[in-house]
Amino acid sequence: MQKLAIGNYAVARGAYEAGVTVSSAYPGTPSTEVTEFLAKYPEVKAEWAPNEKVALEVAIGASIAGARSIAAMKHVGLNVAADPLFTSAYTGVNGGLVIVVADDPGVHSSQNEQDSRYYALGAKLPMLEPSDSEEARQFTRLAYDLSEKYDTPVMLRLTTRVAHSQSYISEDERTEVGVKPYEKNAAKYVMMPGNAKVKREVLQKRMAAMSEDFNALSVNRAELRDTRTGVVCAGITYQYVREAMPDASVFKIGTVFPVPVEAIRKFASRVDKLIVIEEMGGFIEDILKAAAIKCEGKSIFPKYGEIQTAEIRKAMFNEDAPAAENAVPRPPVLCPGCPHRGVFYVINKLRLNVMGDIGCYTLGAVAPLSAVDAVVCMGASIGMAIGAEKARGREFAEKTLAVIGDSTFVHSGITGLINAVYNNLNTKILILDNSTTGMTGHQPHPGTGRNIYNEPAYRLDYRTIAQACGVQNIAEFNSYDLEAAEKTIREQMKKPGVSLMIAKEPCALIVKKTAAPYEITDKCVNCKMCVKLGCPAIVNRPEGPTIDFTMCNGCSVCAQVCKVKAISRKGE
């Protein structure tokens, strides 16, 4: 029986069928659903971890203890997990260990575009890359076999298009592999220098064996057609190549590291010219050229963004893509009723310098709120505020605010808070607590009091954490109360030492709409103050703004900014 499924579901299904026991992850688009689907299987012990480093360490621990395990993350999450990643290549495994990483070519939902294949190269870990959902399922199962055969973690690389596109998959029964015996083996698992030197040699021998063996794997295959042009490709690019160049001979790579060089060399000898088509860096091309295989790639295709059918047709046949119909642009904005909107309005009003962070609230940088000055990575807001204070002094610190979400604070903000207190600084920090991990689909985290199964769990208290870290100035306010927000922020910015403010109100998408919507009455003087909130429910018209009742959820922020009291609840 076949069913339509996105790639993330297929990975989860493949892991389930392979007998996986433990799954750990931190949510991050486009990888989030892998763990959400795994949590639906009672045989799998799944969890949301505070961050990707912890998630991978949990999976490594489960593997050492004998269970097949999996950790899933997006590409920037792999940066966070890089420390255990590299050393896990030295220790090897007991139960099979698969590390799923989802790259984001084209930067659809990320702060950068990076190529995780280079992590496989650097860490000396094998990496598989499927091109559709069925391959995602099959490759995940294969990854566990390879992991235990070669005593190594195996990486599985997805991209946004594979992770979130649907195609048909088959489903097989689960193979119960059980949990292997746990045996003490310090020489294998304790990576002190003496052991690591020995394991480095083991790692090199393992890589040599895989480099030879992978040439014969069925996931690496030559498809001979017209031999005037041969294309080497992998992942989603294979689908685009087949659509754009149906007559071309293709070598489809399933193991993007180690690359099956000798199999490709044989393929190259049977075609007139060899072209490597791959998104982002020239990873495969560089490896082939280093092996003295003549080919072209990045001299034809860009080193950034997605390479889809139209781009291939243009580069290979100079065919222009069909003109797209004009579409009304829809830039991302904070949702109607978002508790962050009023806070950013106040921050903008106070003309503060804002070091921002990763999450929905990154959109506080967008006009008309225009409140966020810099965003780099998860948890960086506090560190950046510290650096700015050290660079420009206390006066600058009194006008600089680090803004961070609740899930991100737990992920990697607490260490920044400790740093600020420890170094006797005047850093001002604002946690936007909307009681969820909003940007990735409302997953729970340690500050929500619920776990991945929606079971009650201990709820972190940010005030208590801050006090334990040594923070003396702590204040809370309701995110929708603009007067309280302005008063609190003004007061805390003037206090000496580290200040922690907590703006509390649940995400508008996880609470039921009960309040009546607002309307703009004939008292309106068309001053446009409400328009400055950037709320999608407020329609800016030349004759005066109006409120779309179908979008308004009655948060009251617009009524608070209206100086002539022209906004009231509908019917009042």
Secondary structure as UniProt FT lines:
FT   STRAND          2..6
FT   HELIX           7..17
FT   TURN            18..19
FT   STRAND          22..25
FT   TURN            29..31
FT   HELIX           32..38
FT   TURN            39..40
FT   TURN            42..43
FT   STRAND          45..48
FT   HELIX           52..64
FT   TURN            65..66
FT   STRAND          69..74
FT   HELIX           75..80
FT   HELIX           82..91
FT   STRAND          97..103
FT   TURN            105..106
FT   HELIX           117..123
FT   STRAND          127..128
FT   HELIX           133..150
FT   STRAND          154..159
FT   HELIX           160..164
FT   STRAND          166..170
FT   HELIX           186..189
FT   HELIX           193..213
FT   HELIX           214..216
FT   TURN            218..219
FT   STRAND          221..223
FT   STRAND          226..234
FT   HELIX           236..244
FT   TURN            246..247
FT   STRAND          248..253
FT   STRAND          255..257
FT   HELIX           261..268
FT   TURN            269..270
FT   STRAND          273..276
FT   HELIX           283..290
FT   TURN            291..292
FT   TURN            298..300
FT   HELIX           309..317
FT   TURN            336..337
FT   HELIX           339..349
FT   TURN            350..351
FT   STRAND          353..355
FT   HELIX           360..365
FT   TURN            367..369
FT   TURN            378..379
FT   HELIX           380..392
FT   HELIX           394..397
FT   TURN            398..399
FT   STRAND          400..405
FT   HELIX           406..408
FT   HELIX           409..413
FT   HELIX           414..422
FT   TURN            423..424
FT   STRAND          428..433
FT   TURN            438..441
FT   TURN            446..449
FT   TURN            452..453
FT   HELIX           462..469
FT   STRAND          473..478
FT   TURN            479..480
FT   HELIX           482..494
FT   STRAND          499..504
FT   TURN            508..510
FT   STRAND          518..520
FT   TURN            522..523
FT   HELIX           530..533
FT   TURN            536..537
FT   STRAND          538..539
FT   TURN            542..543
FT   STRAND          546..547
FT   TURN            549..551
FT   HELIX           557..561
FT   TURN            563..564
FT   STRAND          567..569
FT   TURN            570..571
//
